[in-house]
Amino acid sequence: MAAMREPTFLILTALAGGPRHGYGIVQDVAVLSEQRVTLLPGTLYTALDRLTAEGLVEPDREETVDGRRRRYFRLTSEGHAALGAEASRLRQLATAAEARLRAFRPGTA
């Protein structure tokens, strides 16, 4: 499996907390990324359409609030597995980087 792009990883991470509507996903991604990643609505819904086609997310429900339609999405079991696999891959990379940083201290070589 290819590595996930950061926005995809963050969208799936946001949905791992339960069904979210588009604006809720945008807010969660901003918080999770410490404001480094800002999703625009067009980018978000293009990604959600792709993730739906890949079977990683699915529509949950729709509701109307203040005359505006909110579409909610949720993680599928395949999405849960893909997010877990990517988290594990990133953890392994971070562990390798930390080990090398501990082993090599500038000025000690």
N, C-alpha and C positions, 0 to 999 in steps of 0.2 A: 504494500500500500504506500502511495506517495505521501510525503509530509503535507500536513494541512497548512494552508495560509493562516496567518494570525487572525484575521477577521472571522474566518470560518470557525476556528477553534473557540473564539470568544462568543460567537453566536450560539454554538452548541453548548458552551459552558453556561451561558445565560439561561438556555432552555432546560438545562439539567436541574435547575431550581424549580421547575414546574412550568405549566403553560404560560406564555406571555404574548401580549399583543405587540405590534411593531414598535410603538414608542417605548414600551417597557423594555424591549430588547435593546433598543438604542441606548436607553439610560443605563441598563446593566452593563453593556459593553464599555461604555465610558467609565463607569466605576471600576470594573474589573481591570481595565487597561490603564487606570490612573490618568484618564483623559488623553492618552496617546492615540487612541483609535476613536474616530468620530464617524459613525455610519450615517450617510444620507439616505432618505427614504428610498430613492431609486436603487441605490446600491444594496440596501437591506433586502428589498423585495425581490431583486434579481437573485441574490444569494439564497433567499428562502425558496424561490421557485426551483433553483438548481438542487438545493438540499432535499426538497420534496421529491424531485425526479430521481435523485439518488437513493431515496428511501430512508434518509437520515432524520427527517422531520416530517410532520404531517399536520394538516389543519386540525384544530381542536374544536373551535366554535367561533361564531360571529355574534356580536351584539352591537346595538346602537346606543351611543352615549352622547347626549347633547346634539343629536342630529348627525353624528359622525359614526361611520361604521368602523368597528374594531374587529380585526381578524386575529384570532389567537392561534398559536402554533405550539406543538409539543414535540419532544424528542421521541423517536421510535426506539425499539429495542436495538435496532441496527445502529442508530445514532448514538445510543448509550455505549455500545461496544466500540464504535469508532472513536468516540471521545476518550474512553478509557485507554484504548491502544495509543492514541496520540499523547495523552498525559504521561503514559509509561515511557514512550519514546523520548519525550522532552526531559523527563526525570533522569533517564539514563545519560543523556547528553550533558545535563547539568552536573550530574555526579562525576562524569569523566572530566569536565572542565574544572570542577572544584578540586579533584584529586591532583590534576596537573598544576593548578595554582598553588596548592599546598607544597607540592614537590619542588617547585621552582620558585625561589625567592630572588628577585633581582638583587644583584650585588653579592650573592652567595655562591655563584657558579665559578 
